[in-house]
Amino acid sequence: MGQCNLDDDQRGHPHDEVVRLEERIEDLAAKIESCRKLILVSRIAVAGGGLVLTAMLFGVIRFDPAIMAAAVAALLGGIAVWGSNSSTAQQAAKELASAESDRSVLIEEMDLGDVTPN
């Protein structure tokens, strides 16, 4: 029975690893963009809920329990979504930086020949 080199078996070919990392980078970039969109929507919800509550407080909008409940829900829900997606985006950004760094190292380690004509 021959010896099995786990490092070679687990790592795979450098080109395959680069392709895998590039797919991961694209996925993370899409995730970050999705989080940014949700953060924008949540900021709008927070601002809208706060504006409605302030307008009710100063009598610009007549008091209505249903409107007040919707404004509070928008305000609190917006805060929760904002915080959740901010932390998700930060984590994805860290993973993205790591994947890009790993990809760069693999590309540098590859023995690439010149493609310029003589």
C-alpha positions in Angstrom: 0.0 0.0 0.0 1.3 3.4 -0.9 1.4 6.5 1.2 -1.3 9.1 0.8 -0.2 12.7 0.8 -3.2 14.4 2.3 -1.9 17.9 1.5 -1.9 17.2 -2.2 -5.2 15.3 -2.2 -7.0 18.0 -0.1 -5.6 21.0 -1.9 -6.2 20.0 -5.5 -4.7 21.6 -8.5 -3.9 25.3 -8.1 -6.0 26.3 -11.2 -9.1 24.5 -9.7 -8.5 26.3 -6.4 -8.3 29.7 -8.1 -11.6 28.9 -10.0 -13.2 27.9 -6.7 -12.0 31.0 -5.0 -13.2 33.3 -7.8 -16.7 31.7 -7.5 -16.6 32.3 -3.8 -15.5 35.9 -4.4 -18.4 36.5 -6.7 -20.8 35.0 -4.2 -19.5 37.2 -1.4 -19.7 40.3 -3.6 -23.3 39.5 -4.4 -24.0 38.9 -0.7 -22.5 42.3 0.2 -24.5 44.1 -2.5 -27.7 42.4 -1.2 -26.9 43.6 2.3 -26.3 47.1 1.1 -29.7 47.2 -0.5 -31.4 45.9 2.6 -29.5 48.4 4.7 -30.8 51.2 2.5 -34.4 50.0 2.8 -34.0 49.7 6.5 -32.7 53.2 6.8 -35.7 54.4 4.9 -38.0 52.5 7.2 -36.3 54.0 10.3 -36.6 57.5 8.9 -40.2 57.0 7.8 -41.3 55.5 11.1 -39.5 58.2 13.1 -41.0 60.9 10.9 -44.5 59.6 11.4 -44.1 59.3 15.1 -42.7 62.9 15.3 -45.5 64.2 13.2 -48.0 62.5 15.5 -46.2 64.0 18.5 -46.5 67.5 17.2 -50.1 67.1 15.9 -49.2 67.2 12.2 -50.8 63.8 11.8 -53.9 63.0 13.9 -53.3 60.2 16.4 -54.4 56.8 15.2 -53.3 53.7 17.1 -52.9 51.7 13.9 -50.7 54.3 12.2 -48.7 54.6 15.4 -48.2 50.8 15.6 -47.1 50.7 12.0 -44.7 53.5 12.6 -43.2 51.8 15.7 -42.9 48.5 13.8 -41.2 50.3 10.9 -38.8 52.0 13.2 -37.9 49.0 15.3 -37.9 46.6 12.4 -35.7 48.9 10.4 -33.2 49.1 13.3 -33.1 45.3 13.6 -32.6 44.7 9.8 -30.1 47.5 9.6 -28.0 46.0 12.4 -28.3 42.5 11.2 -27.3 43.3 7.6 -24.5 45.6 8.7 -22.8 42.8 10.7 -23.4 40.3 7.8 -21.9 42.7 5.3 -18.9 43.2 7.6 -18.3 39.5 8.0 -18.7 38.9 4.2 -16.2 41.7 3.5 -13.7 40.0 5.8 -14.3 36.7 4.0 -14.0 38.4 0.7 -10.6 40.0 1.6 -9.4 36.6 2.8 -10.5 34.8 -0.4 -8.9 37.5 -2.6 -5.7 37.2 -0.6 -5.7 33.4 -1.0 -6.4 33.7 -4.7 -3.5 36.1 -5.1 -1.1 33.7 -3.3 -2.2 30.8 -5.4 -1.7 32.8 -8.6 1.7 33.9 -7.5 2.7 30.3 -6.7 1.6 29.0 -10.1 4.3 28.5 -12.6 3.0 30.7 -15.4 5.0 31.0 -18.6 5.2 34.0 -20.8 2.6 34.3 -23.5 4.3 37.0 -25.5 5.5 36.0 -29.0 9.3 36.0 -29.6 
